[in-house]
Amino acid sequence: MIPNILSIAGSDPSGGAGIQADLKAISANGGYGMAAITALTAQNTQGVRAVTLTEPDMVAAQIAAIHDDIRIDAVKIGMLGSAAIIEAVAEALSGLSVPVVLDPVMVAKGGDRLLATEAVATLRGRVLPLASVITPNLPEAADLLHTDMATDRPGMEAQAQALLALGPKAVLLKGGHLESDESPDLLLTAEGAHWIEGTRYATRNTHGTGCTLSSALATQLGHGLPLPEAVARAKSYIAEAIARSGELSVGSGHGPVHHFHAFLPEA
């Protein structure tokens, strides 16, 4: 059975991140993608130029329209933008018993803030407890915890424990911002910690990596895989998407990853 995966996130017209990346990653991982759009952005590989948030009632209406008609097998949550949208999404998802992957999108690759600072507490209190797993990078984890960014593995472990205490069932803390030759991720659940080693690729094509990984993970969970196996498959997918991103020619800044690398011959 092909799982139906709902992405709740913002739109990226350049196609590398947000809803557009989510739908590509869901499809590439064998799911049927659906979308509730929380924001329109004007952005490209060089940065974000403008953001218009969707009215919270409209966000809720999109989710309700899907929920009332279509089986939802997993949910990915990305950019939410404001406390009011966070509240609307939390209410719309209440009672839905499926895996929920939260990618706490707060700051774009170029440094533009995508979640109001005053909304972070609402995200912590309303959405983190709904999540089956959250997938922050190191700056996002620091933002959620109001602390400095972790710079080594012990720091990552401490921050993952602090995030787990906020209510999600699991934390996948991504180590791509570590200053090292490796790119390790840490999966932490109530059962313990597991390090997932990763290769660091010398490329600027990292636009939308968080969106892509979290959507791939939601899809693998929608297939019914246990969390560790779902994480391993999603990590393998994003690693190859980054490794083959040079086959694309998109923009002059942080380019996108190659979402459909498995379906196209290597250039």
C-alpha positions as CSV (number, residue, x, y, z in Angstrom):
1,M,0.0,0.0,0.0
2,I,1.2,3.5,-0.9
3,P,1.1,5.7,2.3
4,N,-0.5,9.1,2.2
5,I,1.8,11.7,3.7
6,L,0.6,15.1,4.7
7,S,3.2,17.9,4.7
8,I,2.3,21.1,6.7
9,A,4.9,23.7,5.6
10,G,5.7,26.8,3.7
11,S,6.1,27.2,-0.1
12,D,9.5,27.7,-1.8
13,P,9.1,28.9,-5.4
14,S,12.6,27.9,-6.2
15,G,11.7,24.2,-5.5
16,G,14.6,23.3,-3.2
17,A,12.9,23.5,0.2
18,G,9.5,23.7,1.8
19,I,6.4,22.1,0.3
20,Q,8.1,21.6,-3.0
21,A,11.0,19.6,-1.6
22,D,8.6,17.7,0.7
23,L,6.5,16.5,-2.2
24,K,9.5,15.5,-4.1
25,A,11.0,13.6,-1.2
26,I,7.7,11.9,-0.3
27,S,7.3,10.7,-3.9
28,A,10.9,9.5,-4.2
29,N,10.4,7.5,-1.0
30,G,7.3,5.8,-2.3
31,G,4.5,7.9,-0.8
32,Y,1.6,10.0,-2.0
33,G,2.2,13.6,-1.0
34,M,-0.4,16.0,0.2
35,A,0.2,19.6,1.4
36,A,-1.3,22.2,3.7
37,I,0.5,25.5,3.0
38,T,1.4,27.7,6.0
39,A,3.2,30.5,4.1
40,L,4.1,31.9,0.7
41,T,7.7,32.9,0.4
42,A,9.7,34.8,-2.3
43,Q,13.0,33.1,-2.2
44,N,15.7,31.5,-4.3
45,T,19.1,29.8,-3.7
46,Q,20.5,33.1,-2.5
47,G,18.0,33.9,0.3
48,V,14.5,34.8,1.3
49,R,13.1,38.1,0.0
50,A,9.5,38.1,1.4
51,V,7.2,36.0,3.5
52,T,3.4,36.1,3.7
53,L,1.8,33.8,6.3
54,T,-1.4,32.0,5.6
55,E,-4.4,32.9,7.8
56,P,-4.5,30.3,10.7
57,D,-8.1,29.4,9.9
58,M,-7.1,28.6,6.3
59,V,-4.3,26.4,7.5
60,A,-6.8,24.5,9.7
61,A,-9.3,24.3,6.8
62,Q,-6.7,22.7,4.5
63,I,-5.8,20.1,7.1
64,A,-9.5,19.4,7.8
65,A,-10.4,19.0,4.1
66,I,-7.7,16.4,3.8
67,H,-8.5,14.6,7.0
68,D,-12.3,14.5,6.2
69,D,-11.7,12.7,2.9
70,I,-8.3,11.0,2.8
71,R,-6.5,8.5,5.0
72,I,-3.4,10.1,6.5
73,D,-0.6,7.7,7.3
74,A,2.0,10.2,8.5
75,V,2.5,13.9,9.0
76,K,5.5,16.1,8.4
77,I,5.5,19.6,9.9
78,G,7.9,22.2,8.7
79,M,7.6,26.0,8.7
80,L,4.8,27.3,10.9
81,G,5.7,31.0,11.1
82,S,3.6,32.3,14.0
83,A,2.1,31.3,17.3
84,A,-1.4,31.5,15.8
85,I,-0.6,29.0,13.1
86,I,1.1,26.7,15.6
87,E,-2.1,26.7,17.7
88,A,-4.2,26.1,14.6
89,V,-2.1,23.1,13.5
90,A,-2.0,21.6,17.0
91,E,-5.7,21.8,17.3
92,A,-6.2,20.4,13.8
93,L,-4.0,17.4,14.5
94,S,-5.5,16.6,17.9
95,G,-6.8,13.0,17.9
96,L,-4.9,12.0,14.8
97,S,-3.0,8.8,15.8
98,V,-0.3,8.6,13.1
99,P,3.5,9.3,13.1
100,V,4.3,13.0,13.2
101,V,7.7,14.3,12.2
102,L,8.5,17.8,13.3
103,D,11.2,19.7,11.5
104,P,11.4,22.9,13.6
105,V,12.1,25.4,10.8
106,M,13.2,28.6,12.4
107,V,15.9,30.2,10.3
108,A,16.5,29.8,6.5
109,K,19.9,28.7,5.2
110,G,20.8,32.3,4.4
111,G,20.0,33.5,8.0
112,D,16.5,34.8,7.5
113,R,14.2,34.1,10.4
114,L,11.1,32.0,9.5
115,L,9.6,31.6,12.9
116,A,8.8,34.6,15.1
117,T,11.0,34.6,18.2
118,E,7.9,35.0,20.4
119,A,6.4,31.9,18.9
120,V,9.1,29.5,20.0
121,A,7.5,28.9,23.4
122,T,4.2,28.0,21.7
123,L,6.1,25.6,19.4
124,R,7.7,24.0,22.5
125,G,4.5,23.7,24.4
126,R,1.9,22.8,21.7
127,V,3.6,20.9,18.9
128,L,6.7,19.2,20.4
129,P,4.5,17.0,22.6
130,L,2.6,15.8,19.5
131,A,5.7,14.7,17.7
132,S,6.8,11.1,17.2
133,V,10.2,12.5,16.4
134,I,11.7,16.0,16.0
135,T,14.6,16.6,13.6
136,P,16.3,19.9,14.6
137,N,19.8,20.9,13.4
138,L,22.2,22.3,16.0
139,P,21.1,26.0,15.6
140,E,17.4,25.0,15.8
141,A,18.1,22.9,18.9
142,A,19.8,25.8,20.6
143,D,16.9,28.1,19.6
144,L,14.4,25.7,21.2
145,L,16.5,25.4,24.4
146,H,17.5,29.1,24.6
147,T,21.1,28.2,24.8
148,D,24.3,28.2,22.8
149,M,24.8,25.8,19.9
150,A,26.4,22.4,20.7
151,T,29.9,22.1,19.3
152,D,30.7,18.5,20.0
153,R,29.1,15.1,20.6
154,P,28.8,15.4,24.4
155,G,27.0,18.8,23.8
156,M,24.7,17.2,21.3
157,E,23.8,14.4,23.8
158,A,23.0,16.9,26.5
159,Q,20.8,19.0,24.2
160,A,19.0,15.9,22.8
161,Q,18.2,14.9,26.3
162,A,16.9,18.4,27.1
163,L,14.7,18.3,24.0
164,L,13.4,14.8,24.8
165,A,12.3,16.2,28.1
166,L,10.0,18.7,26.3
167,G,7.7,15.9,25.2
168,P,8.5,14.4,21.8
169,K,8.8,10.6,21.7
170,A,12.2,10.8,20.0
171,V,14.8,13.3,18.9
172,L,16.9,13.1,15.7
173,L,19.6,15.8,16.3
174,K,21.5,16.5,13.2
175,G,25.2,17.3,13.4
176,G,25.8,18.9,10.1
177,H,26.9,22.2,11.7
178,L,29.7,20.5,13.7
179,E,33.2,21.7,12.6
180,S,34.5,18.3,11.7
181,D,35.2,16.1,8.7
182,E,32.1,14.0,9.7
183,S,28.4,14.7,9.8
184,P,27.0,12.5,12.6
185,D,23.3,12.5,13.7
186,L,22.1,11.4,17.1
187,L,18.8,9.5,17.5
188,L,17.6,9.6,21.1
189,T,14.6,7.8,22.5
190,A,13.5,6.6,25.9
191,E,15.4,3.4,25.2
192,G,18.7,5.1,24.6
193,A,21.0,6.9,22.2
194,H,22.2,5.8,18.8
195,W,24.8,7.6,16.7
196,I,24.3,7.6,12.9
197,E,27.6,8.3,11.2
198,G,27.6,10.3,8.0
199,T,29.9,11.6,5.4
200,R,30.4,15.4,5.0
201,Y,30.3,16.4,1.3
202,A,32.1,19.4,0.0
203,T,29.2,21.2,-1.7
204,R,27.1,24.3,-1.4
205,N,24.0,22.4,-2.5
206,T,22.4,22.1,0.9
207,H,19.2,24.1,0.4
208,G,16.3,22.2,1.8
209,T,18.2,19.3,3.3
210,G,16.2,19.5,6.6
211,C,12.9,19.5,4.7
212,T,14.0,16.6,2.5
213,L,15.2,14.5,5.4
214,S,12.1,15.0,7.5
215,S,9.8,14.3,4.6
216,A,11.7,11.1,3.7
217,L,11.5,10.0,7.4
218,A,7.8,10.7,7.6
219,T,7.3,8.6,4.5
220,Q,9.3,5.7,5.8
221,L,7.3,5.8,9.0
222,G,4.1,5.9,6.9
223,H,5.3,2.6,5.3
224,G,5.2,1.2,8.8
225,L,8.9,0.9,9.5
226,P,10.2,1.1,13.0
227,L,11.9,4.4,13.8
228,P,15.6,3.3,13.7
229,E,15.1,1.6,10.3
230,A,13.1,4.6,9.0
231,V,15.8,7.0,10.1
232,A,18.5,4.8,8.5
233,R,16.7,4.8,5.2
234,A,15.9,8.5,5.3
235,K,19.6,9.3,6.1
236,S,20.8,7.1,3.3
237,Y,18.4,8.9,0.9
238,I,19.4,12.4,1.8
239,A,23.1,11.5,1.8
240,E,22.9,10.3,-1.8
241,A,20.7,13.3,-2.7
242,I,23.5,15.6,-1.5
243,A,26.3,13.5,-3.0
244,R,24.7,13.8,-6.5
245,S,23.4,17.4,-6.2
246,G,26.2,18.5,-8.5
247,E,24.3,17.0,-11.4
248,L,21.8,19.8,-11.1
249,S,22.4,23.4,-12.2
250,V,19.9,25.5,-10.1
251,G,20.8,29.0,-9.0
252,S,24.1,30.6,-7.9
253,G,23.8,30.3,-4.1
254,H,23.0,27.3,-1.9
255,G,21.6,24.9,-4.5
256,P,19.0,22.1,-3.9
257,V,19.7,18.4,-3.4
258,H,19.0,15.8,-6.1
259,H,15.6,14.5,-4.9
260,F,15.1,12.0,-7.8
261,H,18.7,10.6,-8.0
262,A,17.4,7.0,-7.8
263,F,15.3,7.4,-10.9
264,L,17.8,9.2,-13.2
265,P,21.1,7.9,-14.6
266,E,24.2,9.4,-13.0
267,A,25.5,12.3,-15.0
